[in-house]
Amino acid sequence: MGNKRIFGLDRIVFYGRTYPEYLAIFGFDEENLADKIILDCCAGASSFTETAHKKGMNVTALDPLYGLDPLTISSVGETDVEHVMEKLADSKDQFNWEYYGSMEERKRLARSALLEFSEGYPEGALKGRYVNGELPVLPFRDNHFDLAICAHFLFTYSDRFEYRFILASTLELMRVTKERVLIYPLLGTDGAEYVDLARLRADLANKGVETSTKRTRFSFQKGANLVLELNE
Ligand SMILES: C[S@@+](CC[C@H](N)C(=O)[O-])C[C@H]1O[C@@H](n2cnc3c(N)ncnc32)[C@H](O)[C@@H]1O
């Protein structure tokens, strides 16, 4: 039957998607983002922040690796693109290929995200666009952001985290955010929905946080067609 884990990734990869991929995942309408103060938490090598910055938008990216020097962080990103592509080649049938079309296109986008991120990182780090930090404690004041997004981290790697880390992380994202927090996907690398999702939603409700799911048309990982939205 093969390996149950979709990827069997060795580690939490420093990988990232492009701005158009983020728009597709979260179903964002660019115009609605223009006046928002946005946090991309667990942003990795995504170029969302860089492209958004060039468009005049106010986005801050956070990742524990943002303390690294530019050459080292690019090199980690290169290694992880290769790692992800190797694992993907072993499990192609567990993904929908409508969006990307081919492995080559998927890799091209990953490399273009890394390149754009790497070009903007030195100045962006100096200007505070790339912030070193990690969940479950974020270095931002209460309600600093209008919107926080968290892609391919919290539930993706949930098999490595205790429930209390996930609960604390969602509450922390809410603490720094005024309007809404969006988390995607709701599945782990094994393709199954996060096992404690109902418990998490109940605990959040008890703390005054409303949760809802909305469908996304972007579903690269099979079955990953929901975004979790949190608001007060
Ligand atoms: C797969 S990348 C996701 C990148 C991006 N959000 C995307 O969807 O393209 C996951 C990122 O989570 C970061 N990470 C690991 N532990 C973290 C933590 N405790 N808090 C925040 N980010 C963390 C990793 O360094 C890595 O860059």
The ligand as an SDF file (V2000), in Angstrom:
LIG
                    3D

 27 29  0  0  0  0  0  0  0  0999 V2000
    5.7780   24.9670    4.3990 C   0  0  0  0  0  0  0  0  0  0  0  0
    6.3020   26.5440    4.9690 S   0  0  0  0  0  0  0  0  0  0  0  0
    4.8500   27.4600    4.5670 C   0  0  0  0  0  0  0  0  0  0  0  0
    5.1510   28.6690    3.7340 C   0  0  0  0  0  0  0  0  0  0  0  0
    3.9870   29.4840    3.2480 C   0  0  0  0  0  0  0  0  0  0  0  0
    3.0710   29.8400    4.3050 N   0  0  0  0  0  0  0  0  0  0  0  0
    3.2230   28.8650    2.1060 C   0  0  0  0  0  0  0  0  0  0  0  0
    2.0990   28.4130    2.2870 O   0  0  0  0  0  0  0  0  0  0  0  0
    3.7520   28.8270    1.0080 O   0  0  0  0  0  0  0  0  0  0  0  0
    6.1730   26.3890    6.7500 C   0  0  0  0  0  0  0  0  0  0  0  0
    7.0020   27.4290    7.4900 C   0  0  0  0  0  0  0  0  0  0  0  0
    6.6840   27.3820    8.8790 O   0  0  0  0  0  0  0  0  0  0  0  0
    7.8390   27.8420    9.5680 C   0  0  0  0  0  0  0  0  0  0  0  0
    7.7410   27.4890   10.9920 N   0  0  0  0  0  0  0  0  0  0  0  0
    8.2500   26.4260   11.6490 C   0  0  0  0  0  0  0  0  0  0  0  0
    7.9390   26.4710   12.9610 N   0  0  0  0  0  0  0  0  0  0  0  0
    7.2140   27.6150   13.1490 C   0  0  0  0  0  0  0  0  0  0  0  0
    6.5940   28.2290   14.2850 C   0  0  0  0  0  0  0  0  0  0  0  0
    6.6380   27.6700   15.5080 N   0  0  0  0  0  0  0  0  0  0  0  0
    5.9500   29.3880   14.1010 N   0  0  0  0  0  0  0  0  0  0  0  0
    5.8740   29.9610   12.8720 C   0  0  0  0  0  0  0  0  0  0  0  0
    6.4270   29.4210   11.7580 N   0  0  0  0  0  0  0  0  0  0  0  0
    7.0840   28.2550   11.8960 C   0  0  0  0  0  0  0  0  0  0  0  0
    8.9730   27.1490    8.8390 C   0  0  0  0  0  0  0  0  0  0  0  0
   10.2290   27.7910    9.0740 O   0  0  0  0  0  0  0  0  0  0  0  0
    8.5140   27.2090    7.3840 C   0  0  0  0  0  0  0  0  0  0  0  0
    9.1030   28.2790    6.7080 O   0  0  0  0  0  0  0  0  0  0  0  0
  1  2  1  0
  2  3  1  0
  2 10  1  0
  3  4  1  0
  4  5  1  0
  5  6  1  0
  5  7  1  0
  7  8  2  0
  7  9  1  0
 10 11  1  0
 11 12  1  0
 11 26  1  0
 12 13  1  0
 13 14  1  0
 13 24  1  0
 14 15  1  0
 14 23  1  0
 15 16  2  0
 16 17  1  0
 17 18  1  0
 17 23  2  0
 18 19  1  0
 18 20  2  0
 20 21  1  0
 21 22  2  0
 22 23  1  0
 24 25  1  0
 24 26  1  0
 26 27  1  0
M  CHG  2   2   1   9  -1
M  END
$$$$
